[in-house]
Amino acid sequence: MRNEASSSNSREESVVVYCDRSRSSCGYCKSSGRTSISHGLLAHSITVNDYQDLLDRGWRRSGCFLYKPEMESTCCPSYTIRLRASDFVPSKEQLRVCRRMQRFLDGTLEVRKPTELADAPNTSKHTGSSVHHAVSSSAGNESFSCGNKGENKTEEFMHHLSDQIDKVVHAYIESGEFPSGIQLPKAAVKKVSHAKRNLSVEGSEDLLYTNNIAFQIAATLRRNVQQLRMSRHSAEENDLCPKSIAEKLACSLNQLVNIFGMTIRACNGHINFYSVAKNVFLDEDVQTVALPIESGCGSKTSCAKKSSEQPQGQKRKLEICLKRSSFDQEEYALYRRYQIKVHNDTPDRVTERKYRMFLVDTPLLFVSPSADGMVPPCGFGSFHQQYIIDGKLVAVGVVDILPGCLSSKYLFWDPDYAFLSLGKYSALQEIGWVKENQAYSASLQYYYLGYYIHSCSKMRYKAAYYPSELLCPLRYRWIAFHIARPLLDKKKYVILSDFASLQDGESSQSCIPECVMELQHDDIGLEDSNDVLMDDDEEIIEIESESSDDEVDPETSGLGSAAIDDGDLTNVLIGLRGSRLRYKDLQRAFGPIERNYLETQLRSYQRVVGVELSERMVYLAKFI
């Protein structure tokens, strides 16, 4: 129990100002009006335990400003998403990112010189072809051009195969075998690397190309079952699962492509293209480096000479350094370049003051490391994780390390290194960091990825880190993503805990659910999407407040009695002239008007932070 009237000069505690319910423009749906509705706290200081509890109630921070979306009212409901690091199962794409980085460090991954693309348009992390970005290298003679005619022929052939698949799908729609009235995805045939070409079905065949359109069609049909007026069970009975769709398409396609000396077979929902002849676009002159596809627009790969003729490149050194949050001129210069080139911000908007305010300043009170199994060697608090290649800073991850998790806040990186998918790579490193440091802090188990926004396609990639959980916006219970996904397909705002019985009654997952596999295919090119920072002065200082001297209607404020039972305001902790008092010891000091206003504010504050935190954190009333 705290000393109710003691001084706070030497005490570490959370001290906050409640900033009311407010509206602002939305950085996700880019709506023209002020459709983003949230509650805010301006934090003078926050203990790591209190901030952990706030995260578990749907809060996030941008600098010293904490915000919580009003989920049932805001335009883009934002669900806190996390995963238990020890349970993490990396996807094939995520493993490819690690292998690509290792090849780059080994000097065996060929990339273009920076000067080759100096005049190329700026590329966003949300759009494709990132393998064509430049990279600074100490070995300038390592780079080769990819303008090979064999590559062009292969690209043309893959586009031709994709068109053939689309024609077959269209024919099935016209015949009624596939439902009409729903826009089905386009096919994108992918090339299979040389290392995987021995996956033959028959001894004389080599696997050349593959396509996963059957999974995408099945997922589209599942999302539209109500419109189709059929249940998922009836959809499966009508042969609309990935395996049967792939078999249908492969059967029809085999009649079309025999002239190319190829056969087509369906394999576990994939459509695979095999060669019978030995001259079917095998790229005799070039070898394709096994890079993942960076956008849904086609297979963009980097080319090199045959491995037997390729000289070993100069090796590179990667250093990952974790440092406490502080201003660093080199980091700021990288941040400016990232914001201007990747987000197309104008230089006048990317100021040092704003950078300090949102990515350097922190209210978290640092906790020093201990040897008692409670605190990791770095301590708890706010940190910048630097990624340095051959002495050059290429990326910075802004993270909070708390008693229960590592919370990822923001990542900025050198656009010349976009081909390394540094967003995915840094996430994998952060997950690994959590697993390693559980030996020092047993409670440190989770990796928080920020907000998952189902209504914003750019933010869906976060669920590709499996197995993830979403926070119920009403009862603050964690629900497995594969249970939440179909619910969010129907409605933007869902009380996820109402469906907890589906989670409690299921057996443990032995394989990755199809909805997650779909996201792992779709997240390519979106892996570096950050949560939108509140990076405009007006969004914090001149934000449209909806508070008034009259009590806010709980039905319109999103904080009705259904959300949480009203707690006892008498024990809310209030800061007054350096002392800490419970409201019950102060309420007689105010007149009726002041008391009514303060109680309205305290009630809203208590509902959004919870009763326990309202009695633990110090509330600074704005008019006292």
C-alpha positions in Angstrom: 0.0 0.0 0.0 1.3 3.4 -0.9 1.8 6.2 1.6 -1.2 8.3 0.7 0.3 11.7 1.4 4.0 11.2 0.9 6.2 13.2 -1.5 7.1 11.8 -4.9 10.4 13.4 -5.4 12.4 10.2 -5.0 9.8 7.6 -5.9 9.5 5.9 -9.3 5.9 5.9 -10.3 3.6 6.5 -13.2 2.3 10.0 -13.6 -0.2 10.8 -16.4 -2.6 13.4 -17.6 -5.8 12.1 -19.2 -6.4 13.8 -22.6 -10.1 13.0 -23.1 -11.8 11.3 -26.0 -10.7 12.8 -29.3 -11.1 12.7 -33.1 -8.4 12.9 -35.8 -7.8 12.1 -39.4 -6.9 8.4 -40.0 -3.5 7.4 -41.3 -4.7 4.0 -42.4 -7.9 4.5 -44.4 -6.9 8.2 -45.3 -10.5 9.3 -44.8 -11.2 12.9 -45.5 -12.9 13.5 -42.1 -11.9 13.1 -38.5 -13.0 9.4 -38.3 -10.2 8.1 -36.0 -11.5 8.1 -32.4 -9.2 7.4 -29.5 -8.4 8.2 -25.9 -5.1 9.7 -24.9 -2.7 10.0 -21.9 0.2 12.4 -21.7 2.7 10.5 -19.6 5.2 12.3 -17.4 6.6 8.9 -16.4 5.5 5.3 -16.6 6.9 2.3 -14.8 7.5 -0.7 -17.0 5.0 -2.8 -15.1 2.3 -0.2 -15.6 3.0 0.1 -19.3 2.9 -3.7 -19.7 -0.6 -3.6 -18.2 -1.6 -0.7 -20.4 -0.4 -2.7 -23.5 -2.6 -5.6 -22.3 -5.6 -3.1 -22.4 -5.0 -2.0 -25.9 -2.7 1.0 -25.4 0.3 2.0 -27.4 2.7 4.9 -27.1 4.2 7.5 -29.6 6.9 9.2 -27.6 5.4 10.3 -24.3 1.9 10.3 -25.7 -0.2 7.1 -25.1 -3.3 6.3 -27.1 -6.0 3.7 -27.2 -8.5 3.5 -30.1 -12.2 3.5 -29.3 -12.7 0.2 -31.0 -16.5 0.2 -31.6 -16.5 3.8 -33.0 -13.3 4.4 -34.8 -13.0 3.9 -38.6 -10.2 1.3 -38.4 -10.3 -0.8 -35.3 -6.8 -1.7 -34.1 -6.3 -5.0 -32.3 -3.2 -5.5 -30.2 -1.3 -8.5 -31.6 1.3 -10.6 -30.0 2.9 -14.1 -30.2 4.6 -16.3 -27.7 8.2 -16.3 -28.9 8.9 -20.0 -27.9 6.0 -21.1 -30.0 7.0 -19.2 -33.1 6.9 -21.2 -36.4 8.7 -19.3 -39.2 7.1 -19.5 -42.7 9.1 -20.5 -45.8 9.2 -16.8 -46.8 10.6 -15.8 -43.4 13.3 -18.5 -43.6 14.2 -17.3 -47.1 14.8 -13.8 -45.7 17.3 -15.2 -43.2 19.0 -17.2 -45.9 19.1 -14.2 -48.2 20.8 -12.1 -45.5 23.3 -14.9 -44.9 24.2 -15.1 -48.6 24.6 -11.3 -48.7 27.0 -11.5 -45.7 28.8 -14.4 -47.3 29.3 -12.4 -50.5 27.4 -14.9 -52.6 24.3 -12.7 -53.2 24.7 -10.5 -56.2 23.1 -7.1 -56.2 23.3 -3.9 -58.3 25.6 -1.1 -57.7 24.1 2.1 -56.1 24.9 4.2 -59.2 22.8 2.0 -61.5 19.6 3.1 -59.9 20.5 6.6 -58.8 17.8 8.1 -61.0 15.2 5.4 -60.4 11.9 6.4 -58.9 11.6 6.1 -55.1 10.2 2.8 -54.0 7.9 2.2 -51.1 8.2 -0.6 -48.7 4.6 -1.4 -49.6 5.3 -2.0 -53.3 7.2 -4.6 -55.2 10.6 -5.3 -56.9 12.7 -4.4 -53.9 15.5 -6.7 -55.2 16.2 -4.0 -57.7 17.1 -1.4 -55.1 20.8 -0.6 -54.8 23.2 -1.6 -52.0 26.4 0.0 -50.8 29.2 -2.5 -50.9 32.9 -2.4 -50.2 33.5 -4.8 -53.1 32.3 -2.7 -56.1 33.2 -5.3 -58.6 30.8 -7.9 -57.2 27.7 -6.6 -59.0 26.4 -7.8 -62.3 23.6 -6.8 -64.6 20.4 -8.9 -64.8 19.6 -8.0 -68.4 19.8 -11.5 -69.7 17.7 -12.7 -72.6 17.1 -16.1 -71.0 15.6 -14.3 -68.0 13.3 -12.3 -70.2 12.1 -15.4 -72.0 11.5 -17.1 -68.7 9.5 -14.1 -67.4 7.4 -14.1 -70.6 6.7 -17.8 -70.3 5.6 -17.5 -66.7 3.2 -14.7 -67.6 1.9 -16.9 -70.4 1.3 -19.8 -68.0 -0.4 -17.3 -65.6 -2.7 -16.2 -68.4 -3.6 -19.8 -69.2 -4.6 -20.4 -65.6 -6.8 -17.2 -65.6 -8.5 -18.4 -68.8 -9.3 -21.8 -67.2 -10.7 -20.1 -64.1 -12.9 -17.9 -66.2 -14.1 -20.9 -68.1 -15.1 -22.6 -64.9 -17.0 -19.4 -63.8 -18.9 -19.3 -67.1 -19.7 -23.0 -66.9 -21.1 -22.5 -63.3 -18.5 -24.8 -61.6 -17.1 -21.7 -59.8 -19.6 -19.2 -58.4 -20.1 -16.0 -60.4 -20.5 -12.5 -59.0 -17.3 -12.7 -57.0 -14.0 -11.3 -58.2 -11.4 -14.1 -58.0 -7.7 -13.4 -57.7 -5.3 -13.5 -60.7 -2.7 -16.2 -61.0 1.0 -15.5 -60.7 3.2 -18.5 -61.6 6.5 -18.6 -59.7 9.8 -20.1 -60.7 11.2 -22.9 -58.6 14.9 -22.5 -57.8 17.5 -25.0 -59.1 18.0 -26.4 -55.6 14.4 -27.6 -55.6 14.2 -29.0 -59.1 14.7 -32.6 -58.1 11.3 -32.9 -56.6 10.2 -35.2 -59.4 7.0 -37.1 -59.6 8.5 -39.4 -62.2 12.2 -39.9 -62.7 12.4 -38.0 -66.0 10.5 -34.9 -64.8 11.9 -31.7 -63.2 9.8 -29.3 -61.2 10.1 -25.9 -62.9 7.2 -23.6 -61.9 4.5 -23.6 -59.3 1.3 -21.6 -58.5 -0.9 -21.3 -55.4 -4.0 -19.9 -57.0 -6.2 -22.7 -55.5 -5.5 -21.5 -52.0 -6.4 -17.9 -53.0 -9.6 -18.9 -54.7 -10.6 -21.1 -51.7 -9.9 -18.3 -49.3 -11.9 -15.8 -51.4 -14.9 -18.2 -51.5 -14.7 -18.7 -47.7 -14.8 -15.0 -47.2 -17.9 -14.8 -49.3 -19.9 -17.8 -48.0 -22.8 -15.6 -46.9 -23.0 -13.9 -50.3 -22.9 -17.4 -51.9 -25.5 -18.6 -49.4 -23.6 -21.7 -48.6 -21.9 -23.0 -45.5 -18.2 -23.9 -45.4 -19.2 -27.5 -45.2 -21.3 -27.3 -48.3 -18.4 -25.4 -50.1 -16.2 -28.4 -49.4 -18.8 -30.8 -50.6 -18.9 -28.8 -53.9 -15.2 -29.3 -54.4 -14.2 -25.8 -53.5 -11.3 -26.6 -51.1 -7.7 -25.9 -52.3 -6.9 -29.5 -53.1 -9.9 -30.1 -55.4 -9.6 -26.7 -57.0 -6.0 -27.4 -57.9 -6.9 -30.8 -59.3 -9.7 -29.3 -61.5 -7.4 -26.6 -62.9 -4.4 -29.0 -63.5 -6.7 -31.4 -65.4 -7.8 -28.6 -67.8 -4.4 -27.1 -68.1 -2.7 -30.3 -69.1 -4.7 -30.2 -72.3 -3.3 -26.7 -73.1 0.4 -27.0 -72.4 1.5 -30.4 -73.8 2.9 -28.5 -76.8 5.5 -27.1 -74.5 6.8 -30.5 -73.5 5.5 -30.1 -70.0 3.1 -31.9 -67.7 1.0 -30.4 -64.9 0.1 -32.0 -61.6 -1.8 -30.9 -58.5 0.1 -31.4 -55.3 -1.6 -30.6 -51.9 -3.4 -27.5 -53.4 -0.4 -26.3 -55.5 -0.4 -26.5 -59.3 3.1 -27.7 -60.3 4.6 -27.5 -63.8 7.2 -30.2 -64.7 9.4 -30.6 -67.7 9.7 -33.7 -69.8 12.1 -32.3 -72.4 15.4 -30.9 -71.4 15.2 -27.6 -73.2 12.1 -26.1 -71.6 13.3 -22.6 -70.5 15.9 -24.1 -68.1 18.1 -21.0 -68.3 21.2 -22.7 -69.5 23.2 -19.5 -69.4 22.2 -18.1 -66.0 21.4 -19.4 -62.6 18.6 -17.8 -60.6 19.4 -16.9 -57.0 16.6 -18.2 -54.8 15.1 -14.9 -53.7 11.4 -14.6 -52.6 9.0 -12.7 -54.7 8.7 -9.1 -53.5 5.4 -8.3 -55.0 2.3 -9.9 -56.4 3.2 -8.5 -59.8 5.6 -11.2 -61.0 8.8 -12.9 -60.2 11.6 -10.4 -60.0 14.9 -12.2 -59.3 18.5 -11.4 -59.2 20.8 -13.1 -61.7 24.4 -14.3 -61.6 26.7 -16.5 -63.7 26.8 -20.2 -63.1 28.1 -21.0 -59.7 31.1 -22.9 -61.2 32.1 -19.6 -62.8 31.1 -17.2 -60.0 34.0 -15.8 -57.9 33.5 -15.7 -54.2 32.5 -12.2 -53.2 33.9 -10.3 -50.3 32.3 -11.2 -47.0 30.4 -8.6 -44.9 30.0 -8.2 -41.2 26.7 -7.6 -39.5 26.6 -6.1 -36.0 23.4 -5.8 -34.0 23.7 -3.3 -31.1 21.1 -2.6 -28.5 21.4 0.8 -26.9 19.1 2.8 -24.6 16.9 5.4 -26.4 18.8 8.6 -27.0 19.4 11.0 -29.8 22.0 9.9 -32.3 22.8 12.1 -35.3 23.5 9.1 -37.6 20.2 7.5 -36.7 18.4 10.8 -37.4 20.0 11.1 -40.8 18.9 7.6 -41.6 15.4 8.3 -40.4 15.2 11.4 -42.6 16.3 9.4 -45.7 13.8 6.7 -44.9 10.8 9.0 -44.4 11.6 11.0 -47.5 12.4 8.1 -49.9 10.1 5.5 -48.6 7.1 7.5 -47.3 7.5 10.4 -49.7 7.5 12.9 -46.8 8.6 16.4 -47.7 12.0 17.4 -46.1 10.4 20.2 -44.1 8.1 17.7 -42.3 11.0 15.5 -41.2 12.4 17.6 -38.4 14.8 16.8 -35.6 12.2 18.0 -33.0 9.5 15.6 -34.3 12.0 12.8 -34.5 13.1 13.4 -30.9 9.4 13.7 -29.8 8.2 10.5 -31.2 11.1 8.0 -31.4 13.6 9.2 -28.8 11.6 10.7 -26.0 10.1 8.1 -23.7 8.2 8.1 -20.4 9.4 4.6 -19.4 11.4 4.5 -16.2 14.6 2.4 -16.8 15.1 -0.7 -14.6 18.7 -1.8 -14.3 19.7 -5.4 -14.9 19.7 -7.9 -12.0 21.0 -11.3 -11.4 17.8 -12.6 -9.7 16.2 -14.0 -12.8 13.8 -11.0 -13.1 15.6 -8.5 -15.4 17.7 -9.2 -18.6 21.2 -7.9 -18.9 20.1 -4.8 -20.9 17.5 -3.9 -18.3 13.9 -2.8 -18.9 13.0 0.4 -20.7 13.1 2.0 -24.2 15.9 1.0 -26.7 17.1 1.5 -30.2 18.4 -1.7 -31.9 21.0 -0.8 -34.5 21.8 -3.0 -37.6 25.3 -2.2 -38.8 26.9 -3.7 -41.9 30.6 -3.2 -42.4 30.4 -0.1 -40.1 27.4 1.4 -41.9 24.1 1.9 -40.1 21.4 0.3 -42.3 18.4 0.0 -39.9 17.2 1.0 -36.5 14.4 -0.8 -34.6 12.7 1.2 -31.8 11.5 -1.2 -29.1 10.3 -1.2 -25.5 11.6 -4.1 -23.4 9.1 -4.9 -20.6 8.7 -7.5 -17.9 6.5 -9.6 -20.2 7.5 -8.8 -23.7 9.5 -7.0 -26.3 7.2 -4.4 -27.9 8.2 -3.4 -31.4 7.4 0.3 -32.0 9.0 1.4 -35.3 11.6 0.5 -37.8 13.4 2.7 -40.3 16.0 1.5 -42.7 18.3 2.5 -45.6 16.3 2.3 -48.9 19.4 1.0 -50.6 19.0 -2.2 -48.6 15.3 -2.8 -49.2 16.1 -6.0 -51.1 17.1 -7.6 -47.7 13.5 -7.2 -46.4 14.9 -5.6 -43.2 11.4 -5.3 -41.7 11.0 -9.1 -41.7 14.6 -9.7 -40.7 14.4 -7.3 -37.7 11.2 -8.9 -36.6 12.8 -12.4 -36.7 15.8 -11.0 -34.8 13.5 -9.5 -32.1 11.6 -12.8 -31.7 14.9 -14.6 -31.3 16.0 -12.0 -28.7 13.0 -12.7 -26.6 13.7 -16.5 -26.7 17.3 -16.0 -25.8 16.6 -13.7 -22.9 14.0 -15.9 -21.2 17.1 -17.4 -19.5 17.6 -14.1 -17.7 13.9 -13.1 -17.2 11.4 -15.9 -16.9 8.4 -13.6 -17.4 9.8 -12.3 -20.7 7.8 -14.5 -23.1 6.0 -12.4 -25.7 6.7 -10.4 -28.8 4.2 -7.6 -29.4 3.9 -6.4 -33.0 1.7 -3.3 -32.4 -1.7 -3.1 -33.9 -3.3 -5.6 -36.3 -5.8 -3.7 -38.5 -7.9 -6.1 -40.6 -9.6 -3.3 -42.5 -6.2 -2.1 -43.7 -4.5 -4.6 -46.1 -1.1 -3.1 -45.4 -1.3 -4.1 -41.8 -2.5 -7.7 -42.2 1.0 -9.1 -42.7 1.6 -9.1 -38.9 -0.5 -12.2 -38.5 1.9 -14.1 -40.8 4.1 -14.5 -37.6 2.5 -17.7 -36.3 0.9 -18.4 -33.9 -0.3 -14.9 -33.1 -3.1 -13.8 -30.8 -5.4 -10.7 -30.9 -6.6 -8.9 -27.8 -10.4 -8.8 -27.2 -11.3 -5.1 -27.1 -14.0 -5.6 -24.5 -12.8 -8.1 -21.9 -9.0 -8.0 -22.7 -8.7 -11.7 -23.3 -6.3 -13.1 -25.9 -7.8 -15.0 -28.8 -6.0 -17.1 -31.4 -5.8 -15.3 -34.7 -7.1 -18.2 -36.8 -10.3 -18.0 -34.7 -10.5 -14.2 -35.0 -9.8 -14.0 -38.7 -13.2 -15.3 -40.1 -15.0 -13.1 -37.6 -13.1 -10.0 -38.8 -13.9 -10.9 -42.4 -17.5 -10.2 -41.6 -17.3 -7.2 -39.2 -14.6 -4.7 -38.4 -15.4 -4.6 -34.7 -15.8 -7.9 -33.0 -16.0 -8.8 -29.3 -13.6 -11.7 -29.7 -14.0 -13.1 -26.2 -17.6 -14.1 -27.2 -16.0 -16.8 -29.3 -13.5 -18.0 -26.7 -15.3 -21.3 -26.5 -14.1 -22.1 -30.0 -10.5 -21.7 -28.7 -11.1 -23.5 -25.4 -12.7 -26.5 -27.1 -10.2 -27.1 -29.9 -7.3 -29.4 -29.8 -3.8 -27.9 -30.2 -2.9 -26.9 -33.7 -0.7 -29.5 -35.4 -0.2 -27.4 -38.6 -0.5 -23.8 -39.7 -4.2 -22.9 -40.4 -5.0 -22.0 -44.0 -6.0 -18.5 -43.1 -2.5 -17.9 -41.8 -0.9 -19.6 -44.8 -2.8 -17.3 -47.0 -1.4 -14.3 -45.1 2.1 -15.7 -45.4 1.7 -15.7 -49.1 0.1 -12.2 -49.2 2.5 -10.4 -46.9 5.3 -10.2 -49.5 6.2 -6.6 -50.1 4.3 -5.4 -46.9 6.7 -6.7 -44.3 8.1 -3.3 -43.3 4.7 -1.6 -42.6 4.9 0.3 -39.4 2.0 1.4 -37.2 1.1 5.0 -38.1 2.9 7.4 -35.8 1.0 10.4 -34.5 3.6 12.6 -36.2 1.6 15.9 -36.6 1.6 18.6 -34.0 -2.2 19.1 -34.4 -2.9 15.4 -33.8 -1.6 15.8 -30.2 -1.9 19.4 -29.3 -4.8 20.7 -31.4 -6.7 17.4 -31.6 -10.5 17.8 -31.7 -11.5 17.1 -28.1 -15.0 16.0 -27.4 -14.9 16.6 -23.6 -17.0 19.3 -22.0 -18.4 20.4 -18.7 -21.4 18.1 -19.3 -21.0 14.4 -18.7 -20.3 12.4 -21.8 -23.0 10.1 -22.9 -21.6 6.6 -22.2 -23.5 5.1 -25.2 -21.8 7.5 -27.6 -18.4 7.6 -25.9 -17.9 3.9 -26.4 -17.4 3.4 -22.7 -20.8 2.2 -21.7 -21.5 0.0 -18.7 -21.3 -3.0 -21.0 -17.6 -2.4 -21.5 -16.6 -2.3 -17.9 -18.3 -2.0 -14.6 -17.9 1.5 -13.0 -15.3 1.3 -10.3 -15.2 3.1 -7.0 -13.7 6.6 -7.8 -12.8 7.1 -4.1 -9.6 5.2 -4.5 -8.3 6.9 -7.7 -4.8 8.2 -7.0 -4.4 11.9 -7.6 -1.3 14.1 -7.7 -1.6 17.4 -5.9 1.3 19.8 -5.2 3.8 17.0 -5.0 1.6 14.8 -2.7 -0.4 11.7 -3.6 -4.0 11.6 -2.3 -7.0 9.3 -2.9 -10.0 11.1 -4.4 -12.0 10.3 -1.2 -9.6 12.6 0.7 -10.1 15.4 -1.9 -13.7 15.4 -3.0 -14.9 17.7 -0.1 -12.4 20.3 -1.2 -14.3 21.1 -4.4 -17.6 22.8 -5.1 -20.5 21.0 -6.9 -19.5 22.2 -10.4 -15.8 21.3 -10.0 -16.6 18.0 -8.4 -19.0 17.0 -11.2 -16.4 17.9 -13.9 -13.6 16.0 -12.1 -15.7 12.9 -11.5 -16.7 12.9 -15.1 -13.0 12.9 -16.1 -12.1 10.4 -13.5 -14.8 8.0 -14.6 -13.7 8.1 -18.2 -10.1 7.8 -17.2 -10.9 4.8 -15.0 -12.8 3.0 -17.7 -10.0 3.2 -20.3 -7.1 2.3 -17.9 -9.0 0.0 -15.6 -9.7 0.2 -11.9 -6.4 -1.3 -10.8 -4.2 1.1 -12.8 -6.4 4.1 -11.8 -5.5 3.3 -8.2 -1.8 2.7 -9.0 -0.9 5.5 -11.5 -0.9 9.1 -10.4 -3.6 11.1 -12.2 -2.8 14.8 -12.6 -6.0 16.7 -13.0 -5.6 19.6 -15.5 -7.5 22.2 -13.5 -6.1 21.4 -10.0 
